[in-house]
């Protein structure tokens, strides 16, 4: 994923999309969880980004429609003591 775009939403923080593997949508929620939805077309992604309620669009047009997985945050190694 190249990176997510910050969005104005009461439930979502950022959204990203790539055409790799048939289209992957990555969604970061306000609670910090990140989900990846597979098989999402560019057209669906653009419609999501244009929607006035991104959370509603996600609930109606993406959740339960596309396979998903919850992403595990990358662990950041603590600074080494020198």
C-alpha positions in Angstrom: 0.0 0.0 0.0 1.5 3.3 -1.0 -0.2 5.2 1.8 -3.6 6.2 3.0 -5.3 9.5 2.6 -6.7 11.3 5.7 -10.5 11.6 5.5 -13.0 13.6 7.4 -15.3 11.0 9.1 -16.7 10.3 12.5 -15.6 6.7 12.3 -12.7 6.5 9.8 -9.2 8.1 9.9 -7.7 7.2 6.6 -8.3 5.3 3.4 -5.9 3.9 0.8 -6.3 1.8 -2.4 -4.0 0.0 -4.8 -4.7 -2.0 -7.9 -2.3 -4.8 -6.8 -3.9 -8.2 -6.6 -7.2 -7.1 -8.1 -7.7 -4.1 -5.9 -7.0 -3.7 -2.2 -8.7 -1.2 0.0 -7.1 -0.3 3.3 -9.2 1.5 5.9 -8.0 2.9 9.3 -10.6 3.4 11.9 -10.6 6.0 14.7 -9.9 3.3 17.2 -6.6 2.6 15.5 -7.6 -0.7 13.8 -6.8 -1.2 10.2 -8.7 -3.5 7.8 -7.8 -4.6 4.3 -10.6 -5.5 1.8 -9.6 -7.5 -1.3 -11.1 -7.3 -4.7 -12.3 -3.7 -4.4 -12.4 -2.0 -7.8 -11.1 1.5 -8.5 -14.7 2.6 -9.2 -15.9 1.5 -5.8 -12.9 3.2 -4.2 -13.6 6.4 -6.0 -17.3 6.3 -5.0 -16.2 5.8 -1.4 -13.9 8.8 -1.5 -16.7 10.9 -3.1 -19.4 9.8 -0.7 -20.6 12.3 1.9 -20.7 9.6 4.6 -17.7 7.3 4.2 -18.7 5.1 7.2 -22.2 4.5 5.8 -20.8 3.8 2.3 -18.3 1.3 3.8 -21.1 -0.4 5.8 -23.4 -0.7 2.9 -21.1 -1.3 -0.1 -18.0 -2.9 1.2 -18.4 -4.7 4.6 -20.0 -8.1 4.0 -19.3 -7.8 0.3 -15.5 -8.1 0.0 -13.2 -10.5 1.9 -11.2 -8.7 4.6 -8.5 -9.2 7.1 -7.6 -7.2 10.2 -4.0 -5.9 9.8 -1.5 -6.4 12.6 0.3 -3.1 13.4 4.0 -3.2 12.7 6.1 -3.4 15.8 8.5 -0.6 16.3 11.8 -1.7 17.8 12.8 0.3 20.9 15.9 2.5 20.4 19.1 0.6 21.3 21.0 1.6 24.3 24.5 2.6 23.2 
